[in-house]
Amino acid sequence: MSETETKTERKVVSRDAVEPVCWFGEEGRFLLRKEDTGGLYSFYQITTQPGSGPPLHVHETADEAFFVNKGTYEFEVGGVTETITEGTVIYGPRGVPHRFLNVGDEPGQLLVIATPGGVENFFIGLSELVSGGAPDWSRMQELANANQMRGFTPPPGARGDVGPPAGIRRGAGGPPAGHGVRG
């Protein structure tokens, strides 16, 4: 086996057996984590509330493919904004700014593949940061930097712990306050 090959074991995962990780109106279930795939990719489901989604951001080292499993989303990738509906996949290459927003009236659901794996580390850290309320923006920036992400800045005039950035709504079912940033 060469250095670039990975050896992993067969794994069967039931979505309902995976403990959800919650952050600002979004819920993630990491069905296959980095360690399950030899670091090649992460596979996860995100459920978003209406009006919820991450701000514009960039993954420096990860590509993402988003499959809209339920609902209607507005995606911006590389400066192009379009509405994506159920049964559609959109690709967000590394180094390209992107964001999404659930523009439907019901919770939406995305299935996501991120390569290489490991993006779940950001979401787990984010969930811990916001579990007590509004996030400390400097700590969120540190977390993003540690996960090779950028574009996470507080809204104009914000200091310390703040609510969600402009244009991001707190969704039902998420933590009591704050904003989720999504990779």
C-alpha positions, 0 to 999 in steps of 0.5 A, a space after each residue: 500500500 502506498 503512502 497516498 492510499 488509505 485503509 479504512 473499514 466498512 461502516 454502516 451508519 443510521 442517521 438517527 443513531 448519530 448525535 446531532 451537533 447544533 449551531 445557530 439555527 443549523 443542525 449537523 449529523 456527521 455520518 462519515 467523519 475524517 477518521 472513517 474515511 482515512 481523511 479523504 472526506 467527510 459526509 454529513 447532513 445539515 438541517 437549516 431553519 427558514 432564513 438560516 445559513 452561513 455568511 460568505 466564507 472561504 475554505 482554503 483547503 476543502 472542496 464541498 458538494 451540497 445536495 439539496 435533499 429538502 427545501 429551497 436554498 439561495 447559494 452564492 458561489 464565486 459571486 454567482 447567486 442562484 436558487 437551488 431546489 430539491 434534487 440539485 447539487 452545487 459544488 463549492 471549490 476550495 478557495 472560492 467564497 460561498 454562502 447559502 440561505 434557506 429561502 423556503 418556509 420549512 426547514 431544509 436539508 442538505 447532504 454535504 461531502 467535504 474533501 479532504 475530511 475534517 470539517 466536522 472539527 469546526 462544527 463541533 468547536 462552533 457548537 461548543 463556542 455557542 452553547 452558552 449564548 452569543 459567540 465571542 468573535 475573536 474565539 470564532 476567528 481562531 476556530 476558523 483559522 485553525 480549520 483553514 477557513 476565512 471570512 468570519 467577521 462580526 457585523 459593523 460596530 460589534 464588540 466581543 460577544 454579539 448576535 448573528 451577522 447582518 442578514 443571518 437570522 436566528 432559527 428555531 431549534 438552534 441554540 438560544 442566541 448567536 450565529 452559525 458559520 458554516 463551512 
